[in-house]
């Protein structure tokens, strides 16, 4: 709005001084209290239209959207001190954020949410897309498995959309808007995002019964949640005035970092990296949700590529004449060892174990979906049913009975039931109808060999360094 006033002032100055022929940016304008703050234009080397141009700096856009009031509490001051004493940590997380912040800010703006919300992944994951907490929360926004299912984030053998940049952002903002509507303030919505809506409601009820206020600062809550909003406000303060804390923010241009490319047919991750001509780690930073080396067309997915490389990928793909995918998937019909399954499926046992991440000594349970090399007998893309519902369940075989038992002696019984099932590993997709939230555009691939940095045991606070 300030620039609009500036434009009016500059146009008025132009029309008022045009007849003299000696107008310059140093010519005083009408006495208006806003004039001193107005941006000036030198017609010899500038254009008036620049007054209307949006800022090329994303940080300015973020600052302009701040709406939350700082708490100015000792906890917030302590969090600012903690961050300013660790500039290397802040710089690393800021650098990582450069891939994702424009998209997140766009989505936050589209929902008329305060842009402080766009900074929340700094608190949750330090913008590490494959961050994993000891409580099994995953991704930029640290979704727990159950909450991810509630917001229709697919978690199956092929992908985990809690790590998907587009899907998880969409779900996180849906969740935060729901919590804001429930509690009426962003402080309490954020507390509920970290601690759970039920816990915040119970804390409010306890305060009401005791005749106490029910705002964020008045509620009794775990230390992690007590520090949660102050941590976000600390990042807000650093973004607002980085020089005051010895922090240099990376240059972030106010335009998209990545482009989403639709997947028309199954394609290997390695081939996408080759055709798009980008480093492997850059691809996986943008496409961290995939568990396998193939991207499935029947999962309605997209690949995220850096802005300048999407056209490179498109051009190279048109010229590529070889098969795009070297993988297929099958459903195992009976429970058997990896050696037996490999023989049944006609594949190399080490390949079957390696690509599906099956530890030695485990059996594949009936109904599991496994990835196998594509052959003439298994042509075409992986089916919709497997792409959407593929799961892998493993168990340990019962130990063999002792060969020799003395007559009349008690022999150790083979472990069965719960003991045998203890080693079971499952990654099954669930789709909850409880939220009724529509899914947004799908994402690309992740490196299954990446070791995920761990965050704190509870959902919210990050311990990533």
Beta strands, then each sheet from edge to edge (+ up, - down):
strand 1: 132-133
strand 2: 258-262
strand 3: 267-268
strand 4: 294-295
strand 5: 302-306
strand 6: 327-331
strand 7: 336-337
strand 8: 362-364
strand 9: 369-373
strand 10: 394-396
strand 11: 454-455
sheet 1: 1+ 11+
sheet 2: 2+ 5-
sheet 3: 3+ 4-
sheet 4: 6+ 9-
sheet 5: 7+ 8- 10+
end
